[in-house]
Amino acid sequence: MLINDLRLREARPSDRPHLLLWDTPNDLELNALVYREDAECISYRTNLLSRVSATSCYLALDKQLERELDEIKTLCVKTNKPVLLLKDLDCLITYLKIKPESPITLFWKSLFLTKHLESILWILLPSKLVNPIWDESRMRVIC
């Protein structure tokens, strides 16, 4: 799919997360998409860093999956736009993938089953990180 053909607000179901697989996003195209779709673009990485205490030695995100999923839901509540584009979640997914006895399957399942989001959530990811359980109807690939 071409970026100009993408309609983020038409995502169905609108209360569940959707994946936008885009291997080489550039800021100009991303900003144009956000503007055109009346969306808000939030960096998961920046949000995570804002929540980390200066005295924390370890993040242990694999032990805090529920907290991270709740934070994603909270971001959907806090936005005043109809669409939230969440970028940089690849840092969490990569972290979970490299952990021994990783809860990555639990994370993907929980994210996929998330419902009742306050805004339409699109998660921007490189195509190599997508999980096979994800329903193709809730996914778009940018060429």
C-alpha positions in Angstrom: 0.0 0.0 0.0 1.2 3.5 -0.7 1.4 6.0 2.1 -1.0 8.4 0.3 -3.6 5.7 0.1 -3.6 4.9 3.8 -6.7 5.9 5.8 -5.9 5.5 9.5 -9.4 6.7 10.6 -11.1 3.9 8.7 -9.6 1.2 10.8 -12.1 -1.5 12.0 -12.6 -2.4 14.7 -11.8 1.1 15.9 -11.4 0.1 19.6 -8.5 -2.4 19.0 -4.8 -1.9 18.1 -3.7 -2.0 14.4 -0.2 -2.5 13.0 1.3 -0.2 10.4 4.3 -2.1 9.0 6.7 0.4 7.5 10.4 -0.5 7.2 11.8 2.9 6.2 9.6 5.7 7.5 11.0 9.1 7.1 9.9 12.1 9.1 8.5 14.1 6.2 6.1 11.3 5.2 5.3 10.4 8.8 4.4 14.0 9.6 2.3 14.4 6.4 0.4 11.2 7.4 -0.2 12.5 10.9 -1.4 15.8 9.6 -3.7 14.3 6.9 -5.3 11.8 9.3 -5.7 14.3 12.2 -3.6 11.9 14.3 -1.1 12.3 17.2 2.2 10.6 16.9 3.8 9.5 20.2 7.1 7.8 20.8 6.9 4.8 23.1 10.6 5.2 23.8 10.3 8.9 24.8 7.2 8.0 27.0 9.1 5.2 28.7 12.1 7.4 29.4 9.8 10.0 31.0 8.4 7.3 33.3 11.8 5.9 34.4 13.1 7.1 37.8 16.6 8.5 37.9 17.4 6.1 40.7 16.2 3.0 38.9 19.0 0.6 38.0 17.0 -1.8 35.9 13.8 -1.5 33.8 12.8 -5.2 33.9 10.1 -4.6 31.3 9.6 -8.3 30.9 8.3 -8.3 34.5 6.1 -5.3 33.9 4.1 -6.2 30.8 0.7 -5.3 32.3 2.0 -1.9 33.3 3.3 -1.3 29.7 0.1 -2.4 28.2 -1.8 -0.2 30.6 0.4 2.8 29.6 -0.5 2.2 25.9 -4.2 2.3 26.8 -3.6 5.4 28.8 -1.9 7.1 25.8 -5.1 6.4 23.8 -7.1 8.1 26.6 -4.9 11.1 26.9 -4.8 12.1 23.2 -7.3 14.6 22.0 -7.0 13.3 18.4 -9.2 10.5 16.9 -6.1 8.5 15.9 -2.9 7.7 17.9 0.2 6.6 15.9 2.6 4.9 18.4 6.1 4.6 17.1 9.3 3.2 18.7 7.5 0.2 20.3 10.1 -1.9 18.5 12.4 -1.2 21.5 10.1 -3.1 23.8 9.5 -5.9 21.4 13.2 -6.3 20.7 13.9 -6.2 24.4 11.3 -9.0 25.0 12.6 -11.1 22.2 16.2 -11.3 23.5 15.2 -12.1 27.1 15.6 -15.8 28.2 12.2 -17.3 28.8 10.7 -14.3 27.1 7.1 -13.3 27.6 6.9 -12.0 24.0 4.1 -14.4 23.1 2.1 -13.2 26.1 2.8 -9.6 25.1 1.6 -10.1 21.5 -1.5 -12.0 22.6 -2.4 -9.4 25.2 -1.8 -6.6 22.8 -3.9 -8.3 20.1 -6.8 -8.9 22.5 -6.8 -5.4 23.9 -10.3 -3.8 23.5 -12.2 -0.6 24.3 -9.4 1.8 23.3 -10.5 5.5 23.4 -8.9 6.3 20.1 -7.9 4.4 17.0 -4.4 3.0 17.8 -1.9 2.3 15.0 1.4 0.9 16.1 4.3 1.6 13.7 6.7 -1.3 13.4 9.3 -2.7 11.0 7.8 -5.7 9.1 10.4 -8.1 10.6 8.9 -7.6 14.1 5.3 -8.5 13.3 3.9 -11.6 15.1 2.3 -14.3 13.0 -0.8 -14.4 15.3 -1.7 -10.8 14.2 -4.8 -10.7 12.0 -4.1 -9.3 8.6 -7.3 -7.3 8.6 -5.8 -5.2 11.4 -2.5 -4.6 9.6 -1.3 -2.4 6.7 2.1 -2.6 5.0 3.6 0.5 3.5 5.7 -0.1 0.4 
